[in-house]
Amino acid sequence: DDTVFGLLGGSGASAADRFVGVPSMGALARGILSDAAASPAAGSTLTSLFGAKATGVTYSGEGEGPAGARWTVKSSDGVSRHFDAVVTAGHAASFAAQAAASLPGGGGSGGSVSVDALRGVSYPAGCSPLYSLLVAFESPLGDAAPFDGAGVASSDDLRWISRDSSKPSRQRSDGLDLWVALSTEGFARRVEEQAAAETAEAQAGAEAAAPRAQGGSRPTEAQLQCVAAQLLEALRGALHAPLPPVAYVHAQRWQAGITRAPLGLEPPCASWEEYGLFACGDWAAKEAKVEEAALSGLAAAQAVGRAHDASQRMRSLLSTAPPPGGPDAAAALEERARASWGEWRCAAYSPETPAGRFRESRWWDAPGREAAAEERCLVTAGRATLWPEGGGPPVEIAKGDWVTFRRGFQCTWVVNEDIAKRYAYFDAEGAELACE
């Protein structure tokens, strides 16, 4: 790979590998997802959907959503889909703020950042526009630009330039040298202020127009051509060299171009691991840069991994295996359970009996149970669904089942039919404890 990147107005250049999607940037996600689908983790499934935009996301709660899923995501194709966890990756934090606000307590606790902070870096309030330039030269820039991409440290108008025709599968047969340049926030602000002043002047006699807010009316083609000329002149100034004749030039306005004041989170992502919500983007980092967005994505992936591992550990604390020793041992234990173990009952969950949906108690914290390592129980009536904390498939228990809850296990119970169980507590050596 002979691609070279540098820093105009700074020092140093490198020939390190860089990656770009072919034929478009969406190919990166497609490739990663196809690899994951070909080698799925044990017990996992992966479904990819392209061509539909997520339009809303809400938290339902453990065992509350369809099929018990905690999250519902609505999309532009009119379909609602249900998931155990949600990861939002976006340039602005709008979607993350919406998702967090649907959490218990409005997302105000249990997360690494507040909903108000997310709204502060959301579109439009937390974003500033940028302008980009696409220009095709009739001949290569040559020695004036001995690189394929560079940050621009010596310009008030440009922050990045790259030779688009250097990318794989984007070489041109007509000999044109195609470049892309990205403006600074300051340049975009000056353009917006000038456009607002021109609008106010054109509306003579009317109330002076306020500066156009982010997300306002789109610039006219004449305004974009003016911007293109300014960026082209800035490019010439940054390269300190005359430019070849121009075959084509066009400017474009990015409405949510850059986050004004990134949050500087450490690690650079937002997460509510208990509820399965994760969010990443340049808004979470110390600086609003493409590189920071990538690092934020890696941090979110690590948070997802931690949550998954925690979920697996949680599930390992629950067992529905019958007692060891075969049928005779199980029959003897059942006789003892019915005769001397404690009894617990609960009515089925319904709007009239909401007590049938509850969070598993921390029974090991109760006085007298300091030595208890597990609760063993026999379900003597009814049926319930247990949703382990952290997501994942539920566990169904019903009359006749033996269930062991080990210290630390947390879940949400949904009692489907009036249920009863006999239970007792045991220490780490398996000895039954005399406690209520």
C-alpha positions as CSV (number, residue, x, y, z in Angstrom):
1,D,0.0,0.0,0.0
2,D,1.7,3.2,-1.2
3,T,-0.9,5.6,0.2
4,V,0.7,8.4,2.1
5,F,-0.9,10.7,4.7
6,G,0.5,13.8,6.2
7,L,-0.1,17.1,8.1
8,L,0.0,20.3,6.2
9,G,1.6,23.0,8.3
10,G,2.8,20.3,10.7
11,S,5.4,17.6,10.5
12,G,5.5,14.0,9.6
13,A,3.9,11.7,7.1
14,S,3.3,8.0,7.1
15,A,2.5,5.1,4.8
16,A,0.4,3.2,7.2
17,D,-2.5,1.1,6.0
18,R,-5.8,2.9,5.7
19,F,-9.2,1.4,5.0
20,V,-12.0,2.5,2.8
21,G,-15.3,0.8,1.8
22,V,-15.6,-0.5,-1.8
23,P,-17.7,0.4,-3.6
24,S,-19.1,2.6,-0.8
25,M,-18.4,3.1,2.9
26,G,-21.4,0.9,3.7
27,A,-19.3,-2.1,2.5
28,L,-17.3,-1.9,5.7
29,A,-20.3,-2.7,7.9
30,R,-21.5,-5.3,5.4
31,G,-18.2,-7.0,5.5
32,I,-17.9,-7.1,9.2
33,L,-21.5,-8.4,9.6
34,S,-21.0,-11.1,7.0
35,D,-17.9,-12.3,8.8
36,A,-19.8,-12.4,12.1
37,A,-22.7,-14.3,10.5
38,A,-20.4,-16.9,9.0
39,S,-18.8,-17.6,12.4
40,P,-21.4,-16.8,15.1
41,A,-20.7,-17.1,18.8
42,A,-22.2,-20.1,20.5
43,G,-26.0,-19.6,20.9
44,S,-26.1,-16.3,19.0
45,T,-27.9,-15.2,15.9
46,L,-27.2,-12.2,13.7
47,T,-29.7,-10.4,11.5
48,S,-28.6,-7.5,9.2
49,L,-31.0,-5.0,7.8
50,F,-30.0,-2.4,5.2
51,G,-32.1,0.2,3.4
52,A,-34.3,1.1,6.4
53,K,-33.7,3.9,8.9
54,A,-34.3,3.5,12.6
55,T,-36.9,6.1,13.6
56,G,-37.5,5.4,17.3
57,V,-36.3,3.3,20.2
58,T,-37.9,2.6,23.5
59,Y,-37.2,0.5,26.6
60,S,-39.9,-1.9,27.6
61,G,-38.4,-3.5,30.7
62,E,-37.4,-7.0,31.6
63,G,-40.0,-9.4,30.3
64,E,-42.4,-6.7,29.3
65,G,-41.8,-6.4,25.5
66,P,-42.9,-8.8,22.8
67,A,-41.2,-12.2,23.4
68,G,-39.8,-10.6,26.5
69,A,-37.4,-8.4,24.6
70,R,-36.3,-5.3,26.5
71,W,-36.0,-2.9,23.5
72,T,-38.3,-2.0,20.6
73,V,-36.8,-0.3,17.6
74,K,-39.1,1.3,15.0
75,S,-37.9,1.7,11.5
76,S,-38.8,3.6,8.3
77,D,-40.2,0.5,6.7
78,G,-43.0,0.5,9.2
79,V,-41.8,-2.5,11.2
80,S,-41.0,-2.7,14.9
81,R,-38.2,-5.0,15.9
82,H,-37.3,-6.3,19.4
83,F,-33.9,-6.7,20.9
84,D,-32.1,-7.5,24.2
85,A,-29.7,-4.6,23.8
86,V,-29.3,-1.5,21.6
87,V,-26.1,0.2,20.4
88,T,-26.4,3.6,18.8
89,A,-23.6,4.9,16.7
90,G,-24.1,8.4,15.3
91,H,-22.4,11.7,14.7
92,A,-25.0,13.4,16.9
93,A,-26.3,12.0,20.2
94,S,-30.0,12.6,19.4
95,F,-30.9,8.9,19.1
96,A,-28.9,8.0,22.2
97,A,-30.7,10.7,24.2
98,Q,-34.1,9.4,23.0
99,A,-33.2,5.8,24.0
100,A,-31.8,6.8,27.4
101,A,-34.9,9.0,28.2
102,S,-37.1,5.8,27.9
103,L,-35.2,4.1,30.7
104,P,-36.6,3.8,34.3
105,G,-36.2,7.2,36.0
106,G,-35.7,8.9,32.6
107,G,-32.1,7.5,32.3
108,G,-31.0,9.7,35.2
109,S,-29.2,6.9,37.0
110,G,-27.2,3.8,36.2
111,G,-25.5,5.3,33.2
112,S,-22.1,6.9,32.4
113,V,-23.7,10.2,31.3
114,S,-27.0,12.1,31.9
115,V,-29.7,12.5,29.3
116,D,-29.4,16.3,29.6
117,A,-25.7,16.0,28.6
118,L,-26.6,13.9,25.6
119,R,-29.2,16.4,24.5
120,G,-26.5,19.1,24.7
121,V,-24.5,17.3,22.0
122,S,-27.6,16.4,19.9
123,Y,-28.8,17.8,16.6
124,P,-29.4,20.7,16.2
125,A,-28.4,22.4,19.5
126,G,-25.1,20.7,19.9
127,C,-23.9,20.6,16.3
128,S,-22.3,23.1,13.9
129,P,-22.4,22.9,10.1
130,L,-19.4,22.2,7.9
131,Y,-18.9,22.6,4.2
132,S,-17.2,20.1,1.8
133,L,-15.6,20.7,-1.6
134,L,-15.5,18.3,-4.4
135,V,-13.1,19.4,-7.2
136,A,-11.8,17.6,-10.3
137,F,-8.6,19.0,-11.8
138,E,-7.8,18.4,-15.5
139,S,-4.3,17.2,-14.5
140,P,-2.7,15.8,-11.3
141,L,-1.6,18.2,-8.5
142,G,1.8,16.5,-8.6
143,D,4.5,17.8,-6.4
144,A,2.1,20.4,-4.9
145,A,0.4,17.5,-3.0
146,P,2.8,14.5,-2.6
147,F,0.2,12.7,-0.5
148,D,-3.2,11.1,-0.7
149,G,-4.7,12.7,2.4
150,A,-3.6,15.3,4.9
151,G,-4.9,17.2,7.9
152,V,-4.5,21.0,7.5
153,A,-3.0,22.7,10.5
154,S,-2.0,25.9,8.7
155,S,-5.4,27.1,7.5
156,D,-8.4,28.8,9.2
157,D,-10.6,27.5,6.4
158,L,-9.7,23.8,5.8
159,R,-9.3,20.9,8.2
160,W,-8.8,18.0,5.8
161,I,-8.1,17.3,2.2
162,S,-7.8,13.9,0.4
163,R,-7.3,12.6,-3.2
164,D,-10.6,10.7,-3.7
165,S,-9.2,9.0,-6.9
166,S,-6.5,7.3,-4.8
167,K,-9.1,5.1,-3.2
168,P,-9.5,1.5,-4.4
169,S,-12.0,1.2,-7.3
170,R,-12.2,5.0,-7.6
171,Q,-9.4,5.5,-10.1
172,R,-10.7,7.5,-13.1
173,S,-10.2,6.6,-16.8
174,D,-10.6,10.2,-18.0
175,G,-7.4,11.4,-16.3
176,L,-9.1,13.8,-13.9
177,D,-7.6,14.2,-10.5
178,L,-10.5,14.2,-8.0
179,W,-10.0,15.8,-4.5
180,V,-12.2,16.4,-1.5
181,A,-11.7,19.1,1.1
182,L,-13.5,19.7,4.4
183,S,-13.9,23.1,5.9
184,T,-13.3,24.2,9.5
185,E,-16.1,25.1,11.9
186,G,-14.9,28.7,11.8
187,F,-15.2,28.9,8.0
188,A,-18.7,27.5,8.1
189,R,-19.7,30.0,10.8
190,R,-18.4,32.9,8.7
191,V,-20.4,31.6,5.7
192,E,-23.6,31.3,7.8
193,E,-23.2,34.8,9.3
194,Q,-22.6,36.3,5.8
195,A,-25.7,34.5,4.4
196,A,-27.7,35.8,7.3
197,A,-26.5,39.3,6.8
198,E,-27.3,39.1,3.1
199,T,-30.8,37.8,3.9
200,A,-31.4,40.6,6.3
201,E,-30.2,43.2,3.8
202,A,-32.5,41.7,1.1
203,Q,-35.4,42.1,3.5
204,A,-35.1,45.8,3.8
205,G,-37.8,47.4,5.9
206,A,-38.6,44.1,7.6
207,E,-37.4,43.0,11.0
208,A,-33.8,42.0,10.8
209,A,-33.5,38.3,10.3
210,A,-31.7,36.3,13.0
211,P,-28.6,34.3,12.0
212,R,-29.7,31.1,10.4
213,A,-29.8,28.4,13.0
214,Q,-28.4,25.0,12.4
215,G,-30.8,23.0,10.4
216,G,-32.3,26.1,8.8
217,S,-33.1,26.5,5.1
218,R,-30.7,25.0,2.6
219,P,-28.2,27.3,0.8
220,T,-29.0,28.2,-2.7
221,E,-26.9,26.9,-5.6
222,A,-25.4,30.4,-6.0
223,Q,-24.4,30.5,-2.4
224,L,-22.8,27.0,-2.8
225,Q,-20.9,28.1,-5.8
226,C,-19.5,31.1,-3.8
227,V,-18.5,28.7,-1.0
228,A,-16.8,26.4,-3.6
229,A,-14.7,29.3,-4.9
230,Q,-13.7,30.3,-1.3
231,L,-12.7,26.7,-0.5
232,L,-10.8,26.3,-3.7
233,E,-8.8,29.5,-2.9
234,A,-8.2,28.1,0.6
235,L,-6.9,24.9,-1.0
236,R,-4.5,26.8,-3.2
237,G,-3.3,28.7,-0.1
238,A,-2.8,25.6,1.9
239,L,-0.7,24.0,-0.8
240,H,1.3,27.2,-1.5
241,A,1.1,26.4,-5.2
242,P,-1.0,27.2,-8.3
243,L,-3.8,24.8,-9.1
244,P,-4.3,23.0,-12.4
245,P,-7.4,24.0,-14.5
246,V,-10.7,22.9,-12.9
247,A,-13.0,20.6,-14.8
248,Y,-15.7,20.4,-12.1
249,V,-16.3,21.9,-8.7
250,H,-19.1,21.7,-6.2
251,A,-19.6,22.5,-2.5
252,Q,-22.0,20.8,-0.1
253,R,-23.3,21.8,3.4
254,W,-23.3,19.2,6.2
255,Q,-26.0,20.3,8.5
256,A,-24.7,18.3,11.5
257,G,-21.1,18.6,10.5
258,I,-19.4,18.6,13.8
259,T,-20.1,18.5,17.6
260,R,-19.5,21.8,19.1
261,A,-18.4,20.7,22.6
262,P,-17.7,16.9,22.9
263,L,-18.3,15.4,26.3
264,G,-14.8,14.0,26.8
265,L,-16.1,10.8,28.4
266,E,-13.6,8.2,29.7
267,P,-13.9,5.6,28.2
268,P,-15.3,7.6,25.2
269,C,-18.8,6.1,25.0
270,A,-22.0,6.2,26.9
271,S,-23.4,3.0,28.5
272,W,-26.2,1.8,30.7
273,E,-25.0,-1.8,30.9
274,E,-27.7,-2.9,33.3
275,Y,-30.3,-2.1,30.7
276,G,-28.4,-3.1,27.6
277,L,-28.0,0.4,26.1
278,F,-24.7,1.7,24.5
279,A,-23.9,4.8,22.5
280,C,-20.8,6.0,20.6
281,G,-19.7,8.8,18.4
282,D,-17.3,11.7,18.2
283,W,-19.6,13.6,20.6
284,A,-18.4,11.2,23.4
285,A,-14.7,11.9,22.9
286,K,-12.4,14.7,23.8
287,E,-12.2,16.0,20.3
288,A,-14.7,15.8,17.4
289,K,-12.6,13.9,15.0
290,V,-13.1,10.8,12.8
291,E,-10.4,9.0,14.6
292,E,-12.2,9.7,17.9
293,A,-15.4,8.3,16.5
294,A,-13.7,5.1,15.7
295,L,-12.1,4.9,19.2
296,S,-15.6,5.6,20.7
297,G,-16.9,2.7,18.7
298,L,-14.2,0.4,20.1
299,A,-15.0,1.5,23.6
300,A,-18.7,0.8,23.1
301,A,-17.8,-2.7,21.7
302,Q,-15.8,-3.4,24.9
303,A,-18.7,-2.3,27.0
304,V,-21.0,-4.6,25.1
305,G,-18.6,-7.4,25.7
306,R,-18.5,-6.7,29.4
307,A,-22.3,-6.7,29.6
308,H,-22.5,-10.0,27.6
309,D,-19.9,-11.6,29.9
310,A,-21.8,-10.3,33.0
311,S,-25.0,-11.8,31.5
312,Q,-23.4,-15.1,31.0
313,R,-22.1,-15.1,34.6
314,M,-25.5,-14.2,35.8
315,R,-27.1,-17.2,34.0
316,S,-24.5,-19.5,35.4
317,L,-25.9,-18.7,38.9
318,L,-29.2,-20.4,38.0
319,S,-29.8,-24.1,37.6
320,T,-32.8,-26.2,36.8
321,A,-31.1,-29.5,37.1
322,P,-32.8,-32.2,39.2
323,P,-31.1,-33.3,42.5
324,P,-28.2,-35.7,42.0
325,G,-28.6,-39.4,42.9
326,G,-31.4,-40.4,40.5
327,P,-35.2,-40.7,41.0
328,D,-35.0,-42.3,44.5
329,A,-32.9,-39.4,45.8
330,A,-35.2,-36.8,44.2
331,A,-38.3,-38.5,45.7
332,A,-36.7,-38.5,49.2
333,L,-35.7,-34.8,48.8
334,E,-39.2,-33.9,47.6
335,E,-40.8,-35.6,50.6
336,R,-38.5,-33.6,52.9
337,A,-39.2,-30.4,51.1
338,R,-42.9,-30.7,51.4
339,A,-42.6,-31.6,55.0
340,S,-40.1,-29.2,56.4
341,W,-39.1,-26.5,53.9
342,G,-40.6,-23.0,53.8
343,E,-43.4,-22.3,51.4
344,W,-43.9,-19.3,49.1
345,R,-46.9,-18.5,46.9
346,C,-47.7,-15.8,44.3
347,A,-50.7,-15.0,42.1
348,A,-50.3,-14.8,38.4
349,Y,-49.3,-11.4,36.9
350,S,-52.1,-9.2,35.5
351,P,-53.1,-5.6,35.7
352,E,-55.2,-6.5,38.7
353,T,-52.4,-8.4,40.4
354,P,-49.2,-6.5,39.5
355,A,-47.3,-8.2,42.3
356,G,-46.9,-11.2,40.0
357,R,-44.1,-9.3,38.2
358,F,-41.2,-8.5,40.4
359,R,-37.5,-8.4,40.8
360,E,-35.8,-11.4,42.5
361,S,-34.9,-10.4,46.1
362,R,-31.4,-10.3,47.4
363,W,-32.2,-13.1,49.9
364,W,-28.6,-13.6,50.9
365,D,-28.6,-10.1,52.5
366,A,-31.4,-11.0,54.9
367,P,-30.4,-11.4,58.6
368,G,-29.4,-14.9,59.5
369,R,-28.5,-15.9,55.9
370,E,-24.9,-14.7,56.0
371,A,-23.6,-18.2,55.3
372,A,-26.2,-19.0,52.6
373,A,-24.6,-19.8,49.2
374,E,-27.8,-20.9,47.4
375,E,-31.5,-21.4,47.6
376,R,-32.9,-24.7,46.4
377,C,-36.6,-24.9,45.7
378,L,-39.2,-27.3,44.3
379,V,-42.0,-25.7,42.3
380,T,-45.2,-27.4,43.6
381,A,-47.7,-25.4,41.5
382,G,-48.0,-23.0,38.6
383,R,-45.6,-21.6,36.1
384,A,-43.3,-18.6,35.8
385,T,-40.8,-17.0,33.4
386,L,-37.5,-15.7,34.8
387,W,-35.7,-13.0,32.8
388,P,-32.0,-12.9,34.0
389,E,-30.5,-9.4,34.5
390,G,-28.5,-8.4,31.5
391,G,-30.7,-9.9,28.9
392,G,-30.7,-13.1,27.0
393,P,-33.2,-15.9,26.7
394,P,-35.6,-16.4,29.6
395,V,-35.9,-19.5,31.8
396,E,-39.3,-21.2,32.2
397,I,-40.1,-23.0,35.5
398,A,-43.2,-25.0,36.2
399,K,-44.7,-27.5,38.6
400,G,-42.4,-30.3,39.4
401,D,-39.2,-28.4,38.5
402,W,-36.2,-28.2,40.8
403,V,-34.5,-24.8,40.7
404,T,-31.3,-23.6,42.4
405,F,-30.7,-19.9,42.8
406,R,-27.1,-19.2,43.7
407,R,-25.9,-16.1,45.7
408,G,-25.8,-13.1,43.4
409,F,-28.5,-14.2,40.9
410,Q,-30.9,-11.4,39.9
411,C,-33.8,-11.6,37.5
412,T,-37.3,-10.4,36.9
413,W,-40.1,-12.8,37.6
414,V,-43.3,-12.9,35.5
415,V,-45.7,-15.4,37.1
416,N,-47.9,-16.9,34.3
417,E,-50.0,-19.2,36.5
418,D,-50.5,-19.0,40.3
419,I,-47.3,-20.4,41.6
420,A,-46.0,-22.1,44.8
421,K,-42.6,-23.4,45.8
422,R,-40.9,-25.1,48.7
423,Y,-37.5,-23.7,49.5
424,A,-34.5,-24.0,51.8
425,Y,-31.0,-22.4,52.0
426,F,-27.7,-24.2,51.9
427,D,-24.1,-23.2,52.6
428,A,-21.1,-23.5,50.3
429,E,-20.5,-27.1,51.5
430,G,-24.1,-28.1,50.7
431,A,-25.3,-28.3,54.3
432,E,-28.9,-27.1,54.8
433,L,-29.2,-24.0,57.0
434,A,-31.7,-23.5,59.7
435,C,-33.0,-20.1,58.6
436,E,-36.3,-18.6,57.4
